Amino acid sequence: MRRNLGLTLVEMMIAMALGLFVLGSVLGVFVASSSSVSHTGQYNQLQESARLALRLMKEEIAQAGFWGELTGDSLNLGSVQVLAAVGNDCIGDGDNNGSLPGQRGHFRFLWAYRQTASPKMTCAQEALEGSHVVQIKRAMGPAQDIAGLDSNRYYLLANASRGVLFAGDTLPVPTLTQGRYWEFQHRVFYVERRDDGVPVLKWRQLYVNGGMVEEELVEGVETLQLRLGVDSTGDGAVDSYILPDLLSHEQWEGALTLVSVSLFLVVRGVEADPLAQQTLALTLPDGTLSFDDGIPRRLFSATVMLRNPVLSLRGQL
């Protein structure tokens, strides 16, 4: 009679133990690999978010105070006729700190401050405290043909001696001898926390319909700060870096030569990461920020040279 072959109970237990060991090892490798992929993905996203945010801000700041043919002059009611008004405007501290030039004071085409419990700008009430709010006003190129004007935008028509600021729906469209049409834009950058708790970089930009309209730009930007590079000797080089809040109203309104702006961004991931540094301290111009929530963060910085560096009283009424 033929004997049946099979595994004994001991052999089955040994096989099961070996199988569980192998399965545990495989699962351990899978979990570690998955965590590593998630970790790498979050940091890649940080890099991409920072790259986009810095590119947007650098482009705006570099062109601050560009007025087409009037570049180098301060926009004021002596040289520029204003044929428009702005509803839901974004008004900041100072005598002449709205979207369009006013009756008195230096027209601030570049201005920034540190957000506190008492915001200094009407349109950035929800900006995160400790972060900076930055506004930029400029003409945007290329020059427009009269037939291509957008009724929902504002425009600066300028020649070498004078200009006209008007809304794109103005009829008849203003004209100037040897004048060119440039889109006129006022943008305010700030950081705000969404309802889901994730911080985002936003701006408000100028439209005819709606005034200063809020738009979300980049997710994960948690802090925005900057320093102003000041030339105090007239040689075109930076002699010192100053925080915006250290400048008095008189300095903002008076002769001040800004050569560059240094930007600092803290960008974070969307969730905690066990592989990230659990406690973190980042040193920014306005102080050190500490974190202990395990969410990955990095500090990014860039310096922008100003195309039109002089803030002065030239041409002020």
Secondary structure, DSSP 8 states (H G I E B T S, - for coil): --------HHHHHHHHHHHHHHHHHHHHHHHHHHHHHHHHHHHHHHHHHHHHHHHHHHHHHHTTT--GGGTTS---TTTEEE----TT---BSSSS-SSS--SSS---SEEEEE--SS-SBTT-TTS-TTSEEEEEEEEEEEEE-GGG--TTSEEEEE-SS-EEEEETT-SS----TT-EEEEEEEEEEEEEE-TTS-EEEEEEEEETTTEEEEEEEEETEEEEEEEEEE-SSSSSS--EEE-GGGS-HHHHHS-EEEEEEEEEEEEE-SS--TTS-SSEEEEETTEEEEE-S---EEEEEEEEE-SS-EE--TT--
